Structure formats: structure tokens, C-alpha cells
């Protein structure tokens, strides 16, 4: 039984790695695509913004429907397939406009991933939530770490980013088959859909700590989207990095992030998660601002490592808190709400970053991303204060 559960947990973690592979697929080859389609900074920003928009618009509806219908296996399988096929079709894009259509469809597929994946993995191990979420996050970290190197290497080996896109179909199809074979759908909610939807959404919105967490997470991911969109361009244009060098730089970012996620995750079990979120977010804003100021290769690598070390552990803390703030029946819907608002908010960041880069400079756009972390720090402060009040024991003798 335990062996079977571990296999299922590993499979979901691996699917998270594949999901991250598709999310970060374009990162190391953005400069090549921008050159081929003759794109300016705003048009590059539109690529990321469109993906984020598509990723956001169906997050909560799909998470609720999955809760209501109990068809998490089906939703997750379809998500993996709908992510992989458009990436395969990237390689056939004759124009920027057609390319954007495929980007949008892949984003729609991604929108259906996290709620069913988290629902399935917590269902397999309800008594080891921290462990399973760490494994789940680890799968994403592995995928994020390997993607830039793999995509960069394949692009250079075949002298074609389009071939890399064609080959990217394989992991999604394989993982979809594995998920379909290992898991099963469950019985649907017997309540009328309208009544269930209204009750679920109302209870989530009234949950003040959850709403603060959602707001903080949205600002955080907005900064991340901007960073991942414009960092490759900054490295290529200001520091002379080629495609493989960009891939290694991004991979280093994710390796450092993976290590820090494990360390901070262990530490946070012994202390306050909200305090960790507050301190990490504040320091990350400083590190992000430093990217706009450094002028040497060593300096920019150090800044990237600092951002990764401070930024990467935050998502696992947010997810852990999110699952603790709601009852189990609404857990997937809560996670869906977090991801939906994240995706919606991050749509704006690449566009504003692109406008700033065009109007002022590419470096200056990173100051905008730093400001977002400053705002997130303010929210983190109030979340920490609220968490302390909730955890403060009542005085002895209080009724």
C-alpha cells in the first residue's frame, strides 16, 4: 500500500516537473525567437502576458469543477496533453501571430494543472501534507532546473529552436498516459452546482488570511514573470551571453532555488511560515533591484543567485499555508483561487516591463519588479501580524 502510494506521489511530482518544463520552455530561446520575428520589448512581453492570461482565466472554474465532479484524473491528463501539443506546434509557426495562438492554447492547458495535481497528491497522503508538498515542489524544481539546459542544448545541437519545440511533445504524452493509468476519478458532489459554487466562493472570500496570502502571492509571481521574461534579454544584450550560457544561468537559478526550498522548508516547520515569507520577500526586493545596477558578469550572476535563494522558497510556504487555512473539501478550490489570481496579475508585469524597457531602458524594468516585492512585503507584514494574533493563546481563565 505504502509502495503504491509512493509511486503515485512520485508520478504527480514528475508531472509537476513536466508542467514546469512547458512553463519555462521559451525562457532560454526568447532572444532567438525575438530576433527571428523581429520583436521589440513590448512584443516579447506580450508572449509571457498572453500565456499568463490564458493560464489564469480558467484556474478557479476548473478547480471548482474538479471538486464538484471529482474528475481530477481526467482534468490532469487533459492538461498535460493540451500543454504539450501547442508547444510541438510552436515549431510550425510561420508568423508571430500564429505563434501567439499556440502560446495561448498552451497556457490554457497549464491552467488546468495545479488544482487537480495538488488534490490528487494530498489525497494519497493526507497525514504527510508537508512531505508530499515538498516532493511536489521538488518535481517542479527539477523540471525548472533541467529545462533551460535541455532546451538550450537541443536548440544548439540541431541549430533550430523549432526542432526543440517538436521534441517537447514527448514528455507530456508519456506523463499523461502514466497519470491516466495510475489514478481514478471519485464521486461527484451531490449538491446543485450553483449552490455549491456560491457557498465555496463565498467562504474563500471571507477568509481574510487567505485573501492576504492570495494578494501577496500575486505580487510575487508578477515579479517572477517579469524576471523570467527579460532576464534572458538582459544577459544576451548587456552581458554577451549566448543561448547555452543563458540556459546555464537560468539552470543555476533553479538549482540554488531547489536547495534553498528544501532548507527553508525544514526550518519553517520549526518556526513561523509568515515570518519566513516576510523576511524573504523584503530581501528579495533588494536583490531584484541590484540586477538593474550591476555592470559585470560576476555581479549579475551573484544578483541572480541572491534572487533565487530568497524567492524560490516562498511558493512552498504559500501553498502550505493555503492548505492549512481551509477545510479539506475546499482545498483544491483555494489553491485554484491562488493560481488564478497569480496568473491574472502576472499578465500585467511583462507588458509594463516591456513598456518601461522601451521608454527608459531594459535595466530600469527590474526596478519596477523590485517595487512589486516591496508591496508584497507590506502585505506579508500584515499577514504575519494576523497570523500571530490567530495563534496567540487565550489568557488563563478566559471564558
C-alpha positions as CSV (number, residue, x, y, z in Angstrom):
1,X,0.0,0.0,0.0
2,X,2.7,2.4,1.0
3,X,4.7,1.5,-2.1
4,X,1.8,2.1,-4.3
5,X,1.1,5.5,-2.7
6,X,4.8,6.5,-3.1
7,X,4.7,5.6,-6.8
8,X,1.6,7.8,-7.2
9,X,3.2,10.7,-5.3
10,X,6.3,10.4,-7.4
11,X,4.2,10.4,-10.6
12,X,2.4,13.6,-9.6
13,X,5.8,15.2,-8.7
14,X,7.1,14.1,-12.1
15,X,4.1,15.6,-13.8
16,X,4.8,18.8,-12.0
17,X,8.3,18.7,-13.5
18,X,6.8,18.3,-17.0
19,X,4.4,21.2,-16.3
20,X,7.4,23.4,-15.3
21,X,9.2,22.2,-18.5
22,X,6.4,23.7,-20.6
23,X,6.1,26.9,-18.5
24,X,9.9,27.6,-18.9
25,X,10.4,26.1,-22.3
26,X,10.7,29.5,-24.0
27,X,12.9,31.2,-21.4
28,X,16.4,30.2,-22.9
29,X,15.3,30.8,-26.5
30,X,13.4,34.0,-26.2
31,X,16.3,36.0,-27.7
32,X,16.3,33.8,-30.7
33,X,12.6,34.0,-31.2
34,X,12.6,37.8,-30.7
35,X,15.3,38.1,-33.4
36,X,13.5,35.7,-35.9
37,X,10.2,37.5,-35.6
38,X,11.9,41.0,-35.2
39,X,10.1,41.7,-31.9
40,X,10.6,44.7,-29.6
41,X,10.4,44.5,-25.8
42,X,6.7,45.1,-25.6
43,X,6.0,42.3,-28.1
44,X,8.3,40.0,-26.1
45,X,6.3,40.9,-23.0
46,X,3.1,40.1,-24.8
47,X,4.3,36.4,-25.2
48,X,4.6,36.0,-21.4
49,X,1.5,38.1,-20.7
50,X,-0.7,36.1,-23.0
51,X,0.5,32.8,-21.5
52,X,-0.2,34.1,-18.0
53,X,-3.7,35.4,-19.1
54,X,-4.6,32.0,-20.6
55,X,-3.2,30.3,-17.5
56,X,-5.4,32.4,-15.2
57,X,-8.8,32.7,-16.7
58,X,-9.8,29.0,-16.1
59,X,-7.9,28.3,-12.9
60,X,-10.7,28.7,-10.4
61,X,-13.6,27.4,-12.6
62,X,-11.6,24.3,-13.4
63,X,-10.6,23.8,-9.7
64,X,-14.2,24.1,-8.6
65,X,-15.5,21.8,-11.3
66,X,-12.9,19.3,-10.3
67,X,-14.0,19.5,-6.7
68,X,-17.6,19.2,-7.8
69,X,-17.4,16.5,-10.4
70,X,-14.5,14.6,-8.8
71,X,-12.7,14.1,-12.1
72,X,-9.2,15.1,-11.2
73,X,-7.5,12.3,-13.1
74,X,-9.3,13.3,-16.3
75,X,-8.6,17.0,-15.8
76,X,-4.9,16.4,-15.1
77,X,-4.5,14.1,-18.1
78,X,-6.1,16.6,-20.5
79,X,-4.0,19.4,-19.0
80,X,-0.7,17.6,-19.8
81,X,-1.8,16.9,-23.4
82,X,-3.1,20.4,-24.0
83,X,0.1,21.9,-22.8
84,X,2.4,19.7,-24.9
85,X,0.6,19.8,-28.3
86,X,0.8,23.6,-28.8
87,X,4.5,23.6,-27.8
88,X,5.0,21.0,-30.5
89,X,3.2,23.3,-32.9
90,X,5.5,26.3,-32.0
91,X,7.9,24.8,-34.5
92,X,5.4,25.3,-37.3
93,X,4.7,28.9,-36.5
94,X,5.1,31.0,-39.7
95,X,4.4,34.3,-38.1
96,X,4.4,36.0,-34.6
97,X,0.6,36.0,-34.6
98,X,0.3,32.2,-35.2
99,X,3.0,31.7,-32.5
100,X,0.9,33.7,-30.1
101,X,-2.2,31.5,-30.7
102,X,-0.2,28.4,-29.8
103,X,1.2,30.2,-26.7
104,X,-2.4,31.0,-25.6
105,X,-3.6,27.4,-26.0
106,X,-0.6,26.0,-24.1
107,X,-1.4,28.5,-21.3
108,X,-5.0,27.2,-21.2
109,X,-3.6,23.7,-20.7
110,X,-1.4,24.9,-17.8
111,X,-4.4,26.5,-16.1
112,X,-5.9,23.0,-15.5
113,X,-2.8,21.5,-13.9
114,X,-2.2,22.6,-10.3
115,X,-5.6,22.2,-8.7
116,X,-6.1,18.5,-9.8
117,X,-2.4,17.7,-9.2
118,X,-2.5,19.1,-5.6
119,X,-5.9,17.4,-4.9
120,X,-4.5,14.0,-6.1
121,X,-1.2,14.2,-4.2
122,X,-2.8,15.2,-0.9
123,X,-5.4,12.5,-1.4
124,X,-2.7,9.9,-1.5
125,X,-1.0,11.1,1.7
126,X,-3.4,13.2,3.9
127,X,-1.3,12.7,7.0
128,X,2.0,13.8,5.4
129,X,1.0,17.0,3.8
130,X,4.3,18.8,4.4
131,X,6.3,15.9,3.0
132,X,4.1,15.5,-0.1
133,X,4.1,19.2,-0.9
134,X,7.9,19.2,-0.6
135,X,8.0,16.3,-3.1
136,X,5.5,18.1,-5.3
137,X,7.6,21.3,-5.3
138,X,10.8,19.3,-5.8
139,X,9.4,17.8,-9.0
140,X,8.8,21.3,-10.3
141,X,12.3,22.4,-9.3
142,X,13.8,19.5,-11.2
143,X,11.8,20.4,-14.3
144,X,12.6,24.1,-14.0
145,X,16.3,23.3,-13.4
146,X,16.7,20.9,-16.4
147,X,14.6,22.8,-18.9
148,X,16.9,25.7,-19.8
149,X,19.9,23.3,-20.3
150,X,17.9,20.8,-22.3
151,X,16.2,23.3,-24.5
152,X,19.4,25.3,-25.0
153,X,21.4,22.2,-25.8
154,X,18.8,20.8,-28.3
155,X,18.5,24.2,-29.9
156,X,22.3,24.4,-30.4
157,X,22.7,20.8,-31.4
158,X,20.0,21.0,-34.2
159,X,20.7,24.6,-34.9
160,X,17.0,25.1,-34.6
161,X,14.6,26.2,-31.7
162,X,11.8,24.7,-33.8
163,X,13.2,21.2,-33.5
164,X,13.4,21.6,-29.7
165,X,9.7,22.5,-29.9
166,X,8.8,19.4,-31.9
167,X,10.6,17.1,-29.4
168,X,8.9,18.8,-26.5
169,X,5.7,16.8,-27.2
170,X,7.2,13.6,-25.9
171,X,7.3,14.2,-22.1
172,X,3.7,15.5,-21.9
173,X,2.3,12.5,-23.8
174,X,4.2,10.0,-21.7
175,X,3.2,11.7,-18.4
176,X,-0.5,11.9,-19.5
177,X,-0.5,8.1,-20.1
178,X,1.1,7.4,-16.7
179,X,-1.4,9.6,-14.8
180,X,-4.4,8.0,-16.6
181,X,-3.2,4.5,-15.7
182,X,-2.3,5.2,-12.0
183,X,-5.2,7.3,-10.8
184,X,-9.0,7.2,-10.7
185,X,-11.8,9.7,-10.6
186,X,-14.1,10.0,-7.5
187,X,-17.8,10.5,-6.8
188,X,-19.2,13.9,-7.6
189,X,-20.7,16.4,-5.1
190,X,-24.5,15.8,-4.8
191,X,-25.4,19.4,-4.2
192,X,-26.7,21.6,-7.1
193,X,-23.7,23.1,-8.9
194,X,-24.9,26.7,-8.4
195,X,-25.4,26.3,-4.7
196,X,-22.0,24.5,-4.2
197,X,-20.2,27.2,-6.3
198,X,-21.7,30.1,-4.4
199,X,-21.0,28.5,-1.0
200,X,-17.4,27.7,-1.9
201,X,-16.5,31.1,-3.3
202,X,-18.2,33.0,-0.5
203,X,-16.3,31.1,2.2
204,X,-13.0,31.6,0.5
205,X,-13.5,35.4,0.0
206,X,-14.5,35.8,3.7
207,X,-11.3,34.1,4.7
208,X,-9.1,37.2,5.4
209,X,-5.8,35.5,5.9
210,X,-6.3,33.6,2.7
211,X,-7.1,36.8,0.8
212,X,-3.9,38.4,2.1
213,X,-2.0,35.3,1.0
214,X,-3.6,35.5,-2.4
215,X,-2.6,39.2,-2.8
216,X,1.0,38.6,-1.7
217,X,1.4,35.6,-4.0
218,X,0.0,37.5,-6.9
219,X,2.6,40.3,-6.5
220,X,5.4,37.7,-6.1
221,X,4.5,35.8,-9.2
222,X,4.2,39.1,-11.1
223,X,7.8,39.9,-10.3
224,X,8.8,36.4,-11.3
225,X,7.1,36.6,-14.7
226,X,8.9,39.8,-15.4
227,X,12.2,38.4,-14.3
228,X,11.9,35.3,-16.5
229,X,10.8,37.3,-19.5
230,X,13.5,40.0,-19.5
231,X,16.5,38.3,-17.7
232,X,17.5,36.3,-20.9
233,X,17.4,39.5,-22.9
234,X,19.4,41.4,-20.3
235,X,22.1,38.6,-20.3
236,X,22.2,38.5,-24.1
237,X,22.3,42.2,-24.8
238,X,24.1,43.7,-21.8
239,X,26.5,40.8,-20.9
240,X,27.0,39.0,-24.2
241,X,25.6,35.6,-23.1
242,X,24.8,33.1,-25.9
243,X,21.9,30.6,-25.9
244,X,23.7,27.9,-24.0
245,X,25.2,30.4,-21.5
246,X,21.7,31.8,-20.8
247,X,20.5,28.2,-20.3
248,X,23.2,27.5,-17.7
249,X,22.5,30.8,-16.0
250,X,18.8,30.0,-15.6
251,X,19.6,26.5,-14.6
252,X,21.9,27.8,-11.8
253,X,19.0,30.0,-10.7
254,X,16.8,26.9,-10.3
255,X,19.5,24.8,-8.7
256,X,20.0,27.4,-6.0
257,X,16.3,27.7,-5.6
258,X,15.8,24.0,-5.1
259,X,18.4,23.8,-2.4
260,X,17.0,26.8,-0.6
261,X,13.5,25.5,-0.8
262,X,14.5,22.3,1.0
263,X,16.4,24.2,3.7
264,X,13.8,26.8,4.3
265,X,11.0,24.3,4.2
266,X,12.7,22.3,7.0
267,X,13.3,25.5,9.0
268,X,9.8,26.8,8.6
269,X,8.4,23.6,10.3
270,X,10.1,24.8,13.5
271,X,9.0,28.5,13.2
272,X,6.6,30.9,11.7
273,X,5.9,30.5,8.0
274,X,4.6,34.0,7.7
275,X,7.8,35.4,9.3
276,X,9.9,33.5,6.7
277,X,7.7,34.9,3.9
278,X,8.1,38.4,5.2
279,X,11.9,38.3,5.6
280,X,12.5,36.5,2.3
281,X,10.2,38.9,0.3
282,X,11.8,42.0,1.7
283,X,15.3,40.8,0.9
284,X,14.3,39.6,-2.5
285,X,13.2,43.2,-3.4
286,X,16.7,44.4,-2.6
287,X,18.3,41.6,-4.6
288,X,16.0,42.3,-7.6
289,X,16.9,46.0,-7.6
290,X,20.6,45.1,-7.7
291,X,20.1,43.3,-11.0
292,X,19.5,46.7,-12.6
293,X,22.7,48.2,-11.1
294,X,25.4,45.6,-11.6
295,X,27.7,46.0,-14.6
296,X,29.9,42.9,-14.5
297,X,29.2,39.2,-15.4
298,X,30.2,38.2,-11.8
299,X,27.9,40.8,-10.4
300,X,24.9,39.8,-12.4
301,X,25.4,36.1,-11.6
302,X,25.6,36.9,-7.9
303,X,22.4,39.0,-8.1
304,X,20.6,36.2,-9.9
305,X,21.8,33.7,-7.2
306,X,20.6,36.0,-4.4
307,X,17.2,36.5,-6.0
308,X,16.8,32.7,-6.5
309,X,17.9,31.9,-2.9
310,X,15.4,34.4,-1.5
311,X,12.5,34.0,-3.9
312,X,12.3,30.3,-4.6
313,X,11.3,29.0,-1.1
314,X,8.2,31.3,-0.9
315,X,5.8,29.3,-3.1
316,X,6.0,26.2,-1.0
317,X,5.3,28.3,2.1
318,X,2.4,29.9,0.4
319,X,0.9,26.6,-0.7
320,X,1.4,25.0,2.8
321,X,-0.3,28.0,4.4
322,X,-3.1,27.9,1.8
323,X,-3.9,24.3,2.5
324,X,-3.9,25.0,6.3
325,X,-6.4,27.9,6.0
326,X,-9.3,26.0,4.5
327,X,-11.1,22.7,5.1
328,X,-10.1,19.7,3.0
329,X,-13.2,19.8,0.8
330,X,-12.3,23.3,-0.4
331,X,-8.6,22.9,-0.6
332,X,-8.3,22.5,-4.3
333,X,-10.6,25.4,-4.9
334,X,-8.5,27.6,-2.6
335,X,-5.3,26.6,-4.5
336,X,-7.2,27.3,-7.7
337,X,-8.0,30.8,-6.5
338,X,-4.4,31.4,-5.6
339,X,-3.2,30.3,-9.0
340,X,-6.0,32.1,-10.9
341,X,-5.1,35.5,-9.3
342,X,-1.4,34.8,-9.7
343,X,-1.9,34.3,-13.4
344,X,-4.2,37.2,-13.8
345,X,-1.8,39.6,-12.0
346,X,1.3,38.3,-13.9
347,X,-0.3,39.2,-17.2
348,X,0.4,42.9,-16.4
349,X,4.0,42.6,-15.4
350,X,5.6,41.7,-18.8
351,X,3.6,44.4,-20.6
352,X,4.6,47.1,-18.1
353,X,8.1,45.8,-18.0
354,X,8.3,45.9,-21.8
355,X,6.9,49.5,-21.9
356,X,9.5,50.6,-19.3
357,X,12.3,48.9,-21.2
358,X,11.2,50.7,-24.4
359,X,10.7,54.1,-22.8
360,X,13.7,54.1,-20.4
361,X,15.9,51.0,-20.5
362,X,15.9,47.3,-20.0
363,X,17.7,47.6,-16.7
364,X,15.2,50.0,-15.4
365,X,12.4,47.5,-15.8
366,X,14.0,45.4,-13.0
367,X,13.4,48.3,-10.6
368,X,9.7,48.0,-11.3
369,X,9.9,44.3,-10.4
370,X,11.7,45.2,-7.2
371,X,8.9,47.7,-6.3
372,X,6.4,44.8,-6.6
373,X,8.3,42.9,-4.0
374,X,8.3,45.9,-1.8
375,X,4.5,46.0,-2.0
376,X,4.4,42.2,-1.3
377,X,6.5,42.8,1.8
378,X,3.9,45.2,3.2
379,X,1.2,42.6,2.7
380,X,3.5,39.9,4.3
381,X,3.8,42.1,7.3
382,X,0.1,42.3,7.9
383,X,-0.3,38.6,7.2
384,X,2.3,37.9,9.8
385,X,0.6,40.1,12.4
386,X,-2.7,38.5,11.7
387,X,-1.2,35.0,12.0
388,X,0.4,35.9,15.3
389,X,-3.0,37.1,16.6
390,X,-4.7,33.9,15.5
391,X,-2.0,31.7,17.2
392,X,-1.9,33.7,20.4
393,X,-3.4,31.5,23.2
394,X,-6.2,33.0,25.3
395,X,-5.3,34.1,28.8
396,X,-5.8,31.5,31.5
397,X,-9.3,31.7,33.0
398,X,-10.7,33.4,29.9
399,X,-14.2,32.2,29.1
